[in-house]
Each structure stands twice: as structure tokens, then as C-alpha cells.
Amino acid sequence: MTVANTWLICLVSVFSFILRVEASTFCNATQACPEDKPCCSQYGQCGTGQYCLNNCDVRYSFSHDSCMPIPVCKSSSTKFKDYSSKLGNADIFLGNVSEADWLYTGAVLDYDDEESLILAMPKNSGGTVLSSTRAVWYGKVSAKIKTSHLGGVVTGFILYSGAGDEIDYEFVGADLETAQTNFYWESVLNYTNSVNISTTDTFENYHTYELDWHEDYVTWSIDGVVGRTLYKNQTYNATTKSYQYPQTPSKVDISIWPGGNSTNAPGTIAWSGGEIDWNAADINDPGYYYAIINEINITCYDPPSTAKKNGTSAYVYTSSNEFLAKDIAITDDEVMMDTDEGSGLDPHKGATTSSTQKTSSSTSTSSSKTSSDHSTSTKKNSKSSSTASSSSSSSSSSGTTKNGDKAVSTTSTSATSHIKTASSESGSVSSSASASSSSSSMSGNNMGANAIANWRLTALCFILGYIL
């Protein structure tokens, strides 16, 4: 009996430890991040460094100042000719906006034929995301793109904030003549918010998609023609006495992701056009599903006249209770950390005299480069950036085709992407800010390390129980 009790107590202790470790990993509406991992990432995981950037979720972080201040909007026009070397790697970026205007996670290639950038999704990967390093707090954003195609493949063009506000276009590869438009306020799900706009083949043709976001209305336009207008006063909720209207500083994201992955919820798979075919023609040649970005233009509007201004460089949240426009201030707070141990609570944590931002440059020139070709008809020379972060558990070295051309590896990557979870009963997409079915490489490595430690402790208990 004594032996059994000892063994049982040991196991209970281990599994209690497991629960505590796993609980501290995730963040959501019922659980905030702990102080040692204060930042809640966009994908609901706690940590420091990169977790505190790129739409760090201020609502579920340890405190409203745990996330790093957000660099203010800067009007820009970006043509993506020969651009892959100018991209920053989101997995090692520490907030230095002078390094890069755009970050990537996943697989990106220059497409010389059309002077554009390819977002690639190799076989069994989680897709690719291109994100702005600065936020827009009201403004006009347009993207000239070709979407991907085929069932289960989704292309997104999204404005998304750390408070869960969102304005978006999404394109399901099984329906190439429809642009789905939607908006969210603080991640509140309302399936009546979605409106479709008809267009011509989004895979074969470039279209310019525009989001014109004002304090009191937003329009969605395709090729200069307004297809939808939403007024703020249409979003008033009499119960909460609030306007459920997107109103907080938002990053620009363009992505390709596998909505039809077999591991996704049935509703997500159905919405995305069915299960994705990982053996489709695109996977054989050029070796990946893809969307193409030619140009992105951003015009910043003035912040609200009532905005609190103590500087000109950064947006910061000033409340842990509400996350509305009135709770945003413009300051000169630091937007850059010294190491990946930093956060808004201490941007310099882990710094030494030799640890500076430039020693760990996040531009994609620090990633491995491979020669790659892409054409819908004939092969042409172009470049490829690394298809995974340096911390990814799966490599993305190039493969060689029978004619000697290079192609992006079709091995699995751990790229993050916008993934929607859905209710299998309703068949509707429930969120565009939930975690990818292929988790980010950082969180994957952390969880893997936890799992190894946990099972080692469990094995120790079994050994102890046997000896006793």
C-alpha cells in the first residue's frame, strides 16, 4: 500500500506540474499571461520578445503595458519587385522599424516575370504571412494581388489590431469570382457581418483591393469601385451601449493558409471549399500553392482629434479594462527591444554591452537564400527567401526538378498564418485571429521542450515506483 501511495503521489505531483506549465503557456479570455511570460501573442500563447510585437494581444497579456508600443503609421508605396531581400524575418524581429517595412513568416519568393512577390505554401505547411511593421490608425490601404486557387486554399488581406479589431477581405480558392468582406470588434463573433463582392477571376487577374478606414465609416473597393460601406452608427449595441466598430491601431497582413487542412474544424474546412489537395498540380509544379503581391499602398489619416498625445512615435494602450479608441495614446515610448527576453515591461531585459539590434538583424538577408523558379507557363529565374524561421524544426532547402531548375522545398514548414476555427454545427468561420493548425516555430519549440521535460518526469515516477 505504501509503495502504491508513493507512486500515486509522485504521478499526481508530476501531472499537477504539467497542468501548471501548460496553463502558463496559453492566454485567452479566462486566463492572462504570467508576469515571467507577459505577452499574449496573436495566436494565444504567452512569451517574451517576438510575442510582444506583431499584434500582441493587449487584452490577455499580463498587463496593458506588457506588449511593446506600436510604431505609428507612415504613408508608403511599396512595389514588390526584387523585394524578398528587404523583408524582415518575423521570428527574429525585435521592433527596429528602420530595418524593414514588411515582415514575413513562411515562404516568399521574388517573381521576376511579373515584378512581384510570391507568398508560397509548400505541401503540408501552414502557409505564409506578410505583415507590416507599423500600424494604421485610420487610413487607406490598397493591395494589388492575385489570390491563390483550388478548394481549401485561402488568401487573406486583413487589418488586425492587438485588441481583436479586424477589417478584411478573404478569398476562398474554390470561388474565384467572390471577395468575402468582414469586420470584427474585439473578436466578437457576428456571422451577419460578412458581405460578398462579385469580381472576375481573382487567380488569373490582378485586382486592386482597397480598405478605406475612417473614424465613422469604412469602405471596401475593388479596382476603384466601392462594393461595400459600413457606417459606425450601424454597429451600435444598445445592450452594451457601445459601438462595435473597429477602432484601434491595426497592422496590415496578407496571407495564404490551408483552411481545408484535415486537422481543422469541419466548419472551417467546409467554408474554405473542402479539404485541401496536397497532391494538386501546383504542388508538383511549381512545388507550392501561391498568391502574388505586386504592390501595397498605405495612406495614413490623422488620429482622432480627442487622442491623447505625448509624442509622435508610438501608439500605446492606456487601460487594462477597455480597449477603445479613447484608450489609445500617442507617445515617444520605445518600440524596440534589445533581446528576445524583452517586453513592454522591460525592453532592455537580457541586454549586454554587445547585444544590440544590429547584431541579430532580422532582415531576410540573414536567412539562407536559394535559387528558385516560378511561372505558370515557362520557368524563369527568381530568388527565394528562407521558407522557415531559423528556429523552425523543419528545414526548407530547395529541391531540383528534372530539368535542373530549382523549386521551393515541399517539406513541411511551421509557418504561422491566420486560421479560422468554426462551429461544425453552423458551418461558419468563427475567428480570423485564432492559431494556425501549423503552430508558430517559437511556440512549437517551447511546447516541445515542455513535453520532453514532462515525459521525463513521468518516466522518473515510474522508475521510482518500481524501485520502491
GIMO-V208540 format. One record per pair of residues at least 24 apart in sequence whose C-alpha atoms are under 6 Angstrom apart, sorted by the first residue. I is the first residue (numbers start at 1). GAP is how many residues later the second one is. Records with the same first field share a line. If there is no record, write none. Layout:
I = GAP / GAP
//
This chain:
3 = 465
7 = 458
10 = 451
27 = 33
28 = 32
32 = 28 / 29 / 30
33 = 28 / 29
34 = 28
35 = 27
38 = 24 / 28
39 = 27 / 28
43 = 391 / 392
48 = 293 / 294 / 295
49 = 291 / 292 / 293 / 294
52 = 291
55 = 106 / 107
56 = 106
57 = 105 / 106
58 = 104
64 = 256
65 = 279
66 = 277 / 278 / 279
67 = 277
68 = 267 / 276
69 = 245 / 246 / 247 / 266
70 = 244 / 245
71 = 63 / 243
72 = 62 / 63 / 241 / 242
73 = 61 / 62 / 63
75 = 223 / 224 / 225
76 = 221 / 222
77 = 220
78 = 217 / 218
79 = 216
80 = 36 / 37 / 214 / 215
81 = 34 / 35
82 = 28
84 = 26
85 = 279 / 280
87 = 276 / 277
88 = 274 / 275 / 276
89 = 273 / 274 / 275
91 = 298
92 = 270
93 = 269
94 = 242 / 243
95 = 240 / 241
96 = 240
101 = 31 / 32
102 = 29 / 30 / 31
103 = 27 / 28
104 = 25 / 26
105 = 24 / 310
106 = 281 / 282 / 309
107 = 280
108 = 277
109 = 274 / 275 / 276
110 = 272 / 273
111 = 271
112 = 270
116 = 177 / 178
117 = 175 / 176
118 = 173 / 174
119 = 171 / 172
120 = 168 / 169 / 170
121 = 167 / 168 / 169
122 = 166 / 288
123 = 155 / 287
124 = 288
125 = 287 / 288
126 = 131 / 289 / 312
127 = 129 / 130 / 288
128 = 127 / 128
129 = 125 / 126 / 288
130 = 123 / 124
131 = 121 / 122
132 = 119 / 120
135 = 114 / 115 / 116
136 = 113 / 114
137 = 112
138 = 75 / 76 / 163
139 = 74 / 160 / 161 / 162
140 = 71 / 72 / 73 / 158 / 159
141 = 69 / 70 / 156 / 157
142 = 67 / 68 / 154 / 155
143 = 65 / 66 / 152 / 153
144 = 63 / 64 / 150 / 151
145 = 61 / 62 / 147 / 148 / 149
146 = 56 / 57 / 60 / 145 / 146
147 = 55 / 56 / 144
148 = 25 / 55 / 142 / 143
149 = 24
150 = 24
151 = 122 / 123 / 125
152 = 106 / 107 / 108 / 120 / 121 / 122 / 123 / 124
153 = 105 / 106
154 = 102 / 103
155 = 100 / 101
156 = 98 / 99
157 = 96 / 97
158 = 94 / 95
159 = 91 / 92 / 93
160 = 90 / 91
161 = 88 / 89
165 = 81
172 = 100
174 = 99
176 = 25 / 26
177 = 24
185 = 59 / 60 / 61
197 = 30
247 = 78
248 = 77
257 = 160
265 = 157
266 = 158
267 = 155 / 156 / 157 / 160 / 161
268 = 153 / 154 / 161
286 = 88
372 = 34 / 35
388 = 25
392 = 49
414 = 24 / 26 / 27
415 = 25
416 = 24
//
